Amino acid sequence: MKLRLVLIVLSLLAFLSASTGGLFYYHSLKKASFQDAERKAAVRLTLINKSISSFLSQNVKPVQTLAELDIFHKFLVQPDKETQKESERLLDLFKRTLAIDVSYILNAEGTTVATSNRNDPDSFMFFNFGFRPYFTTAMQGRAATYLALGTTSGKRGGYYSFPIYDKNKVKVLGVAVIKTSIELIEKELITLDDEYILVIDPHGVIFISNKKEWVYSTFNKLSPQNEKEIANSKQFGKGPWNWVGLKPFEPSRSIDLANNRYLMYTSALNNYPGWQVIYLRDMKSVYQAVSSPLLRITGQLALTLSILVGLSVFYLYRKAAREIQQRKDVQKALKKSDRRYRSLYNDTPAMLHSIDPSGHLISVSKHWLATLGYKRGEVIGKKITDFFTEDSRRYAEESVIPVFFKKGFVKDIPYQFVKKDGTIIDILLSAISVRDNKGVLIHSLAVSVDITQRKHAEEMLQKAKEELSRYSIELEQQVLKRTEEISMARDQLRRLSASVINSQEIERAAIARELHDELGQVLTALRLDAAWLEKQLAPKAPDYATRANAMCELIDQSIDEVRGIAFKLRPGMLDDLGLVDALDLYSADFERRSGITVVFKYKNVPSVNGTIATAAYRITQEALTNVARHSRANYVEINLKSQKESLQLRISDNGCGFQVNSMVKSAGLGLTGMRERALLVGGELLVDSEPGKGTIISFKVKT
């Protein structure tokens, strides 16, 4: 009877305890479920934000690669059909390989000059997008990303732009742009039926959403000023931008006009200042997701409780007996684990040891003993620092051991152990502390790694690095010395070249004077004598008079040739009247002799010293000689002007042109001589030519 009463009382107590516990369990589980739903919402928002940010940033590097292609630089500097065609081919290639909407090039004014959609119905070829922020930012030398509605296509897109620089990487010539569809992001968003993802701009305009009817609506009510700013930016079309009706009513909650409640979390969109990603989840589904498992669990709990009330007392004895048996099994397992631990500790091929709180050794592994050469009885009970060198002992007692007892662990501490035979080895020691239930340190477990060989190798490597550094310094000094010697030799060669050229000019002038003065006078005298002889023979011997007249013509021809030779050697007009008159006369003479049309233009040319005038004259002379020999041109233009205290000479022809690089490597001395004359007077000579496009020679020197 007493046993039955005890069982009834135990059953009632069990029922009451289970009911009370079930009620508390229900409320705690409900609270935990809501917290879990909120945590999952925050995690979902983070993952979605990363996914959107990753998608929006995947074309940042491709647009930079696109902008740095040489063909676009050439196209913006000197557009023609060939560069236009090549540019469009590359834009088409980027569109295909990157699976983007369109790629295009804007010039410095913002006008589309090349695009991959040039043949599409919604092509914006020659449209101006100078008002777009991605263009103005890129023209300032910075990469830009921009989200907007296409003004021509009417499609949402992400725009990526990068500046196209000139050859010197200083001036921005235009902008390369890649546009990718926003609809691709929405397709990639994997959401539940009760989840809504919104991406809004700083004004609250919804630009990306898995709920199509909310796109181009606003998350917040817009003021008239905000509506005006959005309309002026042309970023989201012409409007209207209606409010979706969402209002926050408590932290992480919002409600719409139909009283639908949502779990709401927001976060900033990476790399888009002011933009936000908003995660909404219908609260009805959250309630359902929480209540359904709770009701299912509660029903199961009630059924289980009824069964347990009937069977609990029956199993009390058996459960107690089983627990006693389990404790015995646990004790056996602990003993087995202890034996296994000791075997592992002693037989592991590593230097293991343990010390008590006073620093004395209480156990060491076999490998520890074998490495240091001791027997177990010689080390147990001694302080671990007794086996250190003096420096390591002081370092351990003053620094490492206090830190170890405070933190409970140390890692990779460098020590030096002294073996039984006196040999010193380098080790790295790491240790952890073993504490009781009250947190009091019982002993430590430390592992030491022998790094003697590694340290020796590191020392040898350091010595090798130092030796290499010393050799490198000596080599640099020798290179500097040889460079100075080459520079001195180059200067000496240039001075010698200048001396030779000056000597040539002096000799040319002397020969020209001799030809003009001496030989010219002799020929003039012969001309007078021949004319007198013709006059005397005309009435008496007409045949001899005719021969005398032929002599006069031959002497006249010789006088002209002598004057021409003297003029070629050194035109006296260059010294008497200056560079302009000398070039004018020479160009006219060249046109007469070669049959090539020569146009000589000059503007604001002051008088220049003889050295510069001679250099300019000889460069022109050599350039026209090359035109007559090689260019097959029929037109040459010579421009001479003075600008900003410098003399500028430009000689251009419409001939066949040539590859400048191949001519530099050839054995010809024409271009080399012109460059040398330019350098000797402190000037600069540039040659610009391509096959089929003529040649331009430019000479510039400060006056």
SULMOFEN-V449168 format. One record per residue. N is the residue number from 1. RES is the residue in three letters. SS is DSSP state (~ for helix, > for strand, _ for the rest). NEAR is the number of other C-alpha atoms within 12 Angstrom. Layout:
BEGIN
N;RES;SS;NEAR  N;RES;SS;NEAR
END
This chain:
BEGIN
1;MET;_;7  2;LYS;~;8  3;LEU;~;11  4;ARG;~;12  5;LEU;~;12  6;VAL;~;14  7;LEU;~;21  8;ILE;~;19  9;VAL;~;16  10;LEU;~;23  11;SER;~;24  12;LEU;~;21  13;LEU;~;19  14;ALA;~;25  15;PHE;~;25  16;LEU;~;18  17;SER;~;17  18;ALA;~;26  19;SER;~;23  20;THR;~;17  21;GLY;~;20  22;GLY;~;27  23;LEU;~;20  24;PHE;~;15  25;TYR;~;21  26;TYR;~;26  27;HIS;~;19  28;SER;~;17  29;LEU;~;23  30;LYS;~;27  31;LYS;~;18  32;ALA;~;17  33;SER;~;24  34;PHE;~;25  35;GLN;~;18  36;ASP;~;19  37;ALA;~;28  38;GLU;~;27  39;ARG;~;18  40;LYS;~;23  41;ALA;~;35  42;ALA;~;25  43;VAL;~;18  44;ARG;~;31  45;LEU;~;35  46;THR;~;26  47;LEU;~;22  48;ILE;~;38  49;ASN;~;33  50;LYS;~;23  51;SER;~;24  52;ILE;~;37  53;SER;~;28  54;SER;~;19  55;PHE;~;28  56;LEU;~;35  57;SER;~;30  58;GLN;_;25  59;ASN;_;37  60;VAL;~;31  61;LYS;~;22  62;PRO;~;30  63;VAL;~;37  64;GLN;~;27  65;THR;~;24  66;LEU;~;36  67;ALA;~;43  68;GLU;_;26  69;LEU;_;28  70;ASP;~;21  71;ILE;~;31  72;PHE;~;42  73;HIS;~;34  74;LYS;~;25  75;PHE;~;30  76;LEU;~;34  77;VAL;~;22  78;GLN;_;16  79;PRO;_;19  80;ASP;_;17  81;LYS;~;14  82;GLU;~;15  83;THR;~;22  84;GLN;~;27  85;LYS;~;21  86;GLU;~;24  87;SER;~;33  88;GLU;~;31  89;ARG;~;23  90;LEU;~;29  91;LEU;~;39  92;ASP;~;27  93;LEU;~;21  94;PHE;~;31  95;LYS;~;28  96;ARG;~;17  97;THR;~;15  98;LEU;~;23  99;ALA;_;20  100;ILE;_;33  101;ASP;_;35  102;VAL;>;42  103;SER;>;47  104;TYR;>;48  105;ILE;>;50  106;LEU;>;41  107;ASN;>;37  108;ALA;_;30  109;GLU;_;23  110;GLY;_;32  111;THR;>;27  112;THR;>;30  113;VAL;>;38  114;ALA;>;42  115;THR;>;40  116;SER;_;35  117;ASN;_;30  118;ARG;_;25  119;ASN;_;14  120;ASP;_;14  121;PRO;_;10  122;ASP;_;19  123;SER;_;24  124;PHE;_;28  125;MET;_;27  126;PHE;_;21  127;PHE;_;23  128;ASN;>;21  129;PHE;_;31  130;GLY;_;23  131;PHE;_;19  132;ARG;_;32  133;PRO;~;27  134;TYR;~;34  135;PHE;~;40  136;THR;~;28  137;THR;~;25  138;ALA;~;37  139;MET;~;32  140;GLN;_;23  141;GLY;_;27  142;ARG;_;24  143;ALA;_;33  144;ALA;>;35  145;THR;>;37  146;TYR;>;38  147;LEU;>;40  148;ALA;>;35  149;LEU;>;34  150;GLY;_;29  151;THR;_;23  152;THR;_;23  153;SER;_;20  154;GLY;_;19  155;LYS;_;27  156;ARG;>;31  157;GLY;>;35  158;GLY;>;39  159;TYR;>;40  160;TYR;>;44  161;SER;>;44  162;PHE;>;42  163;PRO;>;40  164;ILE;>;42  165;TYR;>;34  166;ASP;_;26  167;LYS;_;18  168;ASN;_;10  169;LYS;_;15  170;VAL;_;13  171;LYS;_;20  172;VAL;>;33  173;LEU;>;35  174;GLY;>;41  175;VAL;>;52  176;ALA;>;57  177;VAL;>;51  178;ILE;>;47  179;LYS;>;44  180;THR;>;39  181;SER;>;34  182;ILE;_;32  183;GLU;~;26  184;LEU;~;25  185;ILE;~;31  186;GLU;~;28  187;LYS;~;18  188;GLU;~;19  189;LEU;_;27  190;ILE;_;20  191;THR;_;23  192;LEU;_;18  193;ASP;_;15  194;ASP;_;25  195;GLU;>;30  196;TYR;>;36  197;ILE;>;45  198;LEU;>;44  199;VAL;>;43  200;ILE;>;34  201;ASP;_;32  202;PRO;_;24  203;HIS;_;33  204;GLY;_;34  205;VAL;>;42  206;ILE;>;39  207;PHE;>;43  208;ILE;>;47  209;SER;>;37  210;ASN;_;31  211;LYS;_;27  212;LYS;~;17  213;GLU;~;18  214;TRP;~;26  215;VAL;_;34  216;TYR;_;35  217;SER;_;33  218;THR;>;35  219;PHE;_;37  220;ASN;_;25  221;LYS;_;21  222;LEU;_;24  223;SER;_;16  224;PRO;~;13  225;GLN;~;12  226;ASN;~;20  227;GLU;~;28  228;LYS;~;19  229;GLU;~;20  230;ILE;~;28  231;ALA;~;20  232;ASN;~;16  233;SER;~;23  234;LYS;_;23  235;GLN;_;36  236;PHE;_;36  237;GLY;_;27  238;LYS;_;19  239;GLY;_;23  240;PRO;_;18  241;TRP;_;30  242;ASN;_;22  243;TRP;>;26  244;VAL;_;26  245;GLY;_;21  246;LEU;_;28  247;LYS;>;25  248;PRO;>;23  249;PHE;>;16  250;GLU;>;13  251;PRO;_;14  252;SER;_;27  253;ARG;>;26  254;SER;>;29  255;ILE;>;25  256;ASP;_;23  257;LEU;_;14  258;ALA;_;12  259;ASN;_;17  260;ASN;_;22  261;ARG;>;27  262;TYR;>;35  263;LEU;>;40  264;MET;>;36  265;TYR;>;34  266;THR;>;31  267;SER;>;30  268;ALA;>;26  269;LEU;_;32  270;ASN;_;23  271;ASN;_;22  272;TYR;_;24  273;PRO;_;17  274;GLY;_;17  275;TRP;_;28  276;GLN;>;33  277;VAL;>;40  278;ILE;>;41  279;TYR;>;40  280;LEU;>;43  281;ARG;>;35  282;ASP;>;28  283;MET;~;29  284;LYS;~;20  285;SER;~;22  286;VAL;~;29  287;TYR;~;23  288;GLN;~;19  289;ALA;~;21  290;VAL;~;27  291;SER;~;23  292;SER;~;19  293;PRO;~;19  294;LEU;~;26  295;LEU;~;22  296;ARG;~;16  297;ILE;~;21  298;THR;~;25  299;GLY;~;17  300;GLN;~;16  301;LEU;~;25  302;ALA;~;22  303;LEU;~;18  304;THR;~;19  305;LEU;~;27  306;SER;~;20  307;ILE;~;19  308;LEU;~;22  309;VAL;~;28  310;GLY;~;20  311;LEU;~;20  312;SER;~;24  313;VAL;~;25  314;PHE;~;18  315;TYR;~;17  316;LEU;~;17  317;TYR;~;13  318;ARG;~;14  319;LYS;~;15  320;ALA;~;15  321;ALA;~;13  322;ARG;~;14  323;GLU;~;15  324;ILE;~;14  325;GLN;~;14  326;GLN;~;14  327;ARG;~;14  328;LYS;~;14  329;ASP;~;14  330;VAL;~;14  331;GLN;~;14  332;LYS;~;14  333;ALA;~;15  334;LEU;~;14  335;LYS;~;14  336;LYS;~;14  337;SER;~;15  338;ASP;~;14  339;ARG;~;15  340;ARG;~;15  341;TYR;~;16  342;ARG;~;19  343;SER;~;16  344;LEU;~;18  345;TYR;~;26  346;ASN;~;24  347;ASP;~;20  348;THR;_;20  349;PRO;_;21  350;ALA;_;25  351;MET;>;31  352;LEU;>;37  353;HIS;>;39  354;SER;>;35  355;ILE;>;33  356;ASP;>;27  357;PRO;_;25  358;SER;_;21  359;GLY;_;30  360;HIS;>;23  361;LEU;>;30  362;ILE;>;27  363;SER;>;33  364;VAL;>;41  365;SER;_;34  366;LYS;~;26  367;HIS;~;27  368;TRP;~;35  369;LEU;~;27  370;ALA;~;21  371;THR;~;28  372;LEU;~;32  373;GLY;_;20  374;TYR;_;22  375;LYS;_;19  376;ARG;~;22  377;GLY;~;13  378;GLU;~;20  379;VAL;~;29  380;ILE;_;24  381;GLY;_;21  382;LYS;_;22  383;LYS;>;24  384;ILE;~;35  385;THR;~;29  386;ASP;~;26  387;PHE;~;33  388;PHE;>;29  389;THR;_;24  390;GLU;~;17  391;ASP;~;19  392;SER;~;29  393;ARG;~;24  394;ARG;~;17  395;TYR;~;20  396;ALA;~;29  397;GLU;~;23  398;GLU;~;14  399;SER;~;17  400;VAL;~;28  401;ILE;~;33  402;PRO;~;18  403;VAL;~;20  404;PHE;~;30  405;PHE;~;29  406;LYS;~;17  407;LYS;~;17  408;GLY;_;26  409;PHE;>;26  410;VAL;>;27  411;LYS;>;23  412;ASP;>;20  413;ILE;>;27  414;PRO;>;27  415;TYR;>;34  416;GLN;>;34  417;PHE;>;35  418;VAL;>;26  419;LYS;_;23  420;LYS;_;21  421;ASP;_;13  422;GLY;_;15  423;THR;_;17  424;ILE;>;23  425;ILE;>;29  426;ASP;>;28  427;ILE;>;32  428;LEU;>;27  429;LEU;>;31  430;SER;>;27  431;ALA;>;30  432;ILE;>;28  433;SER;>;28  434;VAL;>;24  435;ARG;>;18  436;ASP;_;11  437;ASN;_;8  438;LYS;_;8  439;GLY;_;14  440;VAL;_;16  441;LEU;>;24  442;ILE;>;23  443;HIS;>;28  444;SER;>;34  445;LEU;>;33  446;ALA;>;36  447;VAL;>;30  448;SER;>;34  449;VAL;>;31  450;ASP;>;29  451;ILE;_;22  452;THR;~;21  453;GLN;~;15  454;ARG;~;16  455;LYS;~;20  456;HIS;~;15  457;ALA;~;13  458;GLU;~;14  459;GLU;~;14  460;MET;~;14  461;LEU;~;14  462;GLN;~;14  463;LYS;~;14  464;ALA;~;14  465;LYS;~;14  466;GLU;~;14  467;GLU;~;14  468;LEU;~;14  469;SER;~;14  470;ARG;~;14  471;TYR;~;14  472;SER;~;14  473;ILE;~;14  474;GLU;~;14  475;LEU;~;14  476;GLU;~;14  477;GLN;~;14  478;GLN;~;14  479;VAL;~;14  480;LEU;~;14  481;LYS;~;14  482;ARG;~;14  483;THR;~;14  484;GLU;~;14  485;GLU;~;14  486;ILE;~;14  487;SER;~;14  488;MET;~;14  489;ALA;~;14  490;ARG;~;14  491;ASP;~;16  492;GLN;~;14  493;LEU;~;16  494;ARG;~;23  495;ARG;~;19  496;LEU;~;16  497;SER;~;22  498;ALA;~;24  499;SER;~;17  500;VAL;~;18  501;ILE;~;25  502;ASN;~;22  503;SER;~;14  504;GLN;~;19  505;GLU;~;28  506;ILE;~;19  507;GLU;~;18  508;ARG;~;25  509;ALA;~;27  510;ALA;~;21  511;ILE;~;25  512;ALA;~;27  513;ARG;~;25  514;GLU;~;21  515;LEU;~;28  516;HIS;~;31  517;ASP;~;19  518;GLU;~;19  519;LEU;~;24  520;GLY;~;27  521;GLN;~;20  522;VAL;~;20  523;LEU;~;28  524;THR;~;25  525;ALA;~;18  526;LEU;~;23  527;ARG;~;26  528;LEU;~;21  529;ASP;~;19  530;ALA;~;27  531;ALA;~;26  532;TRP;~;18  533;LEU;~;25  534;GLU;~;26  535;LYS;~;21  536;GLN;~;18  537;LEU;~;19  538;ALA;_;18  539;PRO;_;13  540;LYS;_;13  541;ALA;_;15  542;PRO;~;16  543;ASP;~;14  544;TYR;~;19  545;ALA;~;22  546;THR;~;22  547;ARG;~;20  548;ALA;~;27  549;ASN;~;26  550;ALA;~;19  551;MET;~;24  552;CYS;~;27  553;GLU;~;22  554;LEU;~;20  555;ILE;~;27  556;ASP;~;24  557;GLN;~;18  558;SER;~;24  559;ILE;~;27  560;ASP;~;20  561;GLU;~;19  562;VAL;~;28  563;ARG;~;28  564;GLY;~;24  565;ILE;~;24  566;ALA;~;28  567;PHE;~;30  568;LYS;~;33  569;LEU;~;30  570;ARG;_;33  571;PRO;_;36  572;GLY;~;31  573;MET;~;25  574;LEU;~;33  575;ASP;~;24  576;ASP;~;16  577;LEU;_;19  578;GLY;_;26  579;LEU;~;36  580;VAL;~;35  581;ASP;~;25  582;ALA;~;29  583;LEU;~;40  584;ASP;~;29  585;LEU;~;27  586;TYR;~;35  587;SER;~;35  588;ALA;~;22  589;ASP;~;22  590;PHE;~;30  591;GLU;~;25  592;ARG;~;13  593;ARG;~;16  594;SER;~;23  595;GLY;_;18  596;ILE;_;27  597;THR;>;25  598;VAL;>;33  599;VAL;>;25  600;PHE;>;29  601;LYS;>;23  602;TYR;>;24  603;LYS;>;16  604;ASN;_;18  605;VAL;_;24  606;PRO;_;22  607;SER;_;23  608;VAL;_;29  609;ASN;_;20  610;GLY;~;24  611;THR;~;29  612;ILE;~;34  613;ALA;~;41  614;THR;~;37  615;ALA;~;39  616;ALA;~;46  617;TYR;~;42  618;ARG;~;37  619;ILE;~;37  620;THR;~;44  621;GLN;~;33  622;GLU;~;28  623;ALA;~;39  624;LEU;~;44  625;THR;~;28  626;ASN;~;30  627;VAL;~;37  628;ALA;~;26  629;ARG;~;16  630;HIS;~;21  631;SER;~;29  632;ARG;_;25  633;ALA;_;28  634;ASN;_;23  635;TYR;>;28  636;VAL;>;37  637;GLU;>;33  638;ILE;>;36  639;ASN;>;32  640;LEU;>;34  641;LYS;>;31  642;SER;>;24  643;GLN;_;18  644;LYS;_;13  645;GLU;_;16  646;SER;>;23  647;LEU;>;37  648;GLN;>;35  649;LEU;>;42  650;ARG;>;35  651;ILE;>;43  652;SER;>;38  653;ASP;>;35  654;ASN;_;27  655;GLY;_;28  656;CYS;_;25  657;GLY;_;27  658;PHE;_;25  659;GLN;_;19  660;VAL;~;20  661;ASN;~;14  662;SER;~;15  663;MET;~;19  664;VAL;~;18  665;LYS;~;12  666;SER;_;13  667;ALA;_;11  668;GLY;_;13  669;LEU;_;17  670;GLY;~;26  671;LEU;~;34  672;THR;~;22  673;GLY;~;26  674;MET;~;35  675;ARG;~;31  676;GLU;~;30  677;ARG;~;38  678;ALA;~;38  679;LEU;~;28  680;LEU;~;29  681;VAL;_;32  682;GLY;_;22  683;GLY;_;27  684;GLU;>;27  685;LEU;>;33  686;LEU;>;28  687;VAL;>;29  688;ASP;>;24  689;SER;>;26  690;GLU;_;21  691;PRO;_;17  692;GLY;_;16  693;LYS;_;19  694;GLY;_;29  695;THR;>;34  696;ILE;>;32  697;ILE;>;36  698;SER;>;32  699;PHE;>;42  700;LYS;>;35  701;VAL;>;33  702;LYS;>;23  703;THR;_;23
END
